[in-house]
Amino acid sequence: MLSRQPYHGRSRRLVLAFDVGTTYSGVSYAVLDPGEIPRIQGVTRYPGQEHVGGDCKIPSVLYYDQQGNPRAFGAEALQEHIIEQAEDEQWIKLEWCLHLRAKHLAASHIGDDDIPPLPAGKPAVEVLADFMRYPYQCTRKYAEDSHGTALWRSVESDVELVLTHPNGWEEPQQKQIRRAATLAGLVSDSPEGQARLRLLTEGEAILHYCVSNVLASDAPSRTPILAPEHPEEDEHDPGPQGVVIINAGGGTIDLSAYSMKLSPTSFEEIAPAECRLQGSVLVTRRAAALLKKNLAGSKKFGAPDILRQMTEIFDKTIKIRFRDAENFQYIKFGTVRDKDPQYDIRSGQLRLSGKSVADLFEPSIKEITDAFEKQQEASLNTITTVFLVGEFAASEYLFSSLRSYFESLGISLWRPYSPVCVVL
């Protein structure tokens, strides 16, 4: 059984872990008291979504005004009065920003023209800094409300920061992340300030979650991937076996491959990490293109605002619950009076064939299986277990499709649930 050890430092410290994701972002934290076992907690209250109990994620959305000043962030940016003000004053909305991505990842999936443009004169690193400053301020208020102002004051000058990033973000992107943290005021540009900032790949972060919360339990997923503690006792033992973690997020899909053994716990990367730009927002993007094509001849239902509404409904409903390519899917967008049989619209519902919906997922599924096969070929260890995590893992079709694929290879696929926003 794996367990966290007491903190051996001499003074109280605070660790904050930031996950600035393509579609959602969040913060987790742990107060380190000497001699105490750290307890990881998520920040679960943010402006604009106070009514949501235990919601530890905010939309990765922000608005800039015409002068380049940030005006609204996260859930606040989605409030009706903010949207109305943004339209009246022509604010610039940014979401699923991938401008920091490693360019070699673009391939045929996505290019600069596919990403919402940055405000004039605003480089991507400054946009990231503006956004990072917001959850940091929210975290400070949450900590003061939850633990008292005295705790924050006692640790604010020595806060440890952990920033996660996709596997494919290399040294140039990592330098920009550090620069953004400095511009945001999270750390200073001094050697002492930069020493308090640690970068962690999302693959490593999820591995630690799986070890602490899945492998440490009595779940059936524990046994297959553990290396024997005393290999000399079994001459027929094949040696350490492998685990692959698929972190399927909004923008990127990261695959990390490891071998692992316990007592003591140790890990070894057994294949180069893979990062593919085929996360859940790409499914939504393909859905938007499909709707625009199907309704191109309809003056009423092909209008941009109606298409945008349909796309948003698809994103929140069908993309998650869709299971079977044999069944029709329905986007409920209007009233019973909205109908046009020519375009498969009846009683305020647009009908889509299950096959056309399944096709929206196929590029993402293909990228995952291709990346896995590349890692499997590079590894000398037998891969026996795969964990599917991240926002996109909520998709029933993605999960069932990958389960069929991995079961055909004799590999177990698990979809653990994490109630904590960011893994420390």
VENTACOR-V467640 format. One line per field, one symbol per residue. ss: DSSP state (H for helix, E for strand, C for the rest). phi: phi as a letter, one per 30 degrees, with the letter a starting at -180 (. if undefined). burial: 1 if it has 9 or more other ideal C-beta (glycine too) atoms within 8 Angstrom, else 0. A space follows every 50 residues. Layout:
# VENTACOR-V467640
ss->???
phi->???
burial->???
This chain:
# VENTACOR-V467640
ss->CCCCCECCCCCCEEEEEEEECCCEEEEEEEEECCCCECCCEECCCCCCCC CCCCCCCEECEEEECCCCCEEEEHHHHHCHHHHHHHHHHCCEEEECCCCC CCHHHCCCCCCHHHCCCCCCCCCHHHHHHHHHHHHHHHHHHHHHHHHCHH HHHHHHHHEEEEEEECCCCCHHHHHHHHHHHHHCCCCCCCHHHHHCEEEE EHHHHHHHHHHHHHHCCCCCHHHHCEECCCHHHCCCCCCCCEEEEEEECC CCEEEEEEEEECCCCEEEEEEEEEEECCCHHHHHHHHHHHHHHHCCCCCC CCCHHHHHHHHHHHHHCHHHHCCCCCCCEEEECCCCCCCEHHHCEECCEE EECHHHHHHHHHHHHHHHHHHHHHHHHHCCCCEEEEEEECHHHHCHHHHH HHHHHHHHCCCEEECCCCCCCCCC
phi->.dbdcddcdcbdbbccccbccdcbbabbbbdcceicddbdbcdcbbejbd dcdidcbbddbbccddcicdcabhdddcddddddddddchdcccahdcdd ddddddhcdabeddcedddeicdedddddeddddddddddddddddbjdd ddddbddbddcbccaeeddceeddddddddddddidbdddedddddcbcb ddddddedddddccddccddddddcddddbdddbdcddjeccbccccccd ccbcbbcbcbbchddbbbdcaedcbbdbddddddddddddddddcdccdd dcdedddddddddeddbdedcebbddcdcbcdbbcdddaaeechcbhibc cbdddddedddeedddddddddddddddcdcddcbbccbjeddddddddd ddddddddcicdcbbdccdcdbdc
burial->00000010000111111111111111111111010001010110010110 00000101111111100101111111111001101100001111111111 11001100100000100110010111111111111101110111000000 11001100111111111110001101111111110110000011011011 11111111111111110000110111110000000000011111111111 11111111111100100011101111111111111111011100100100 11000110111011101111010000001010100001010011100111 11010111011011101110110111011010111111111110111111 111011100011111100011111
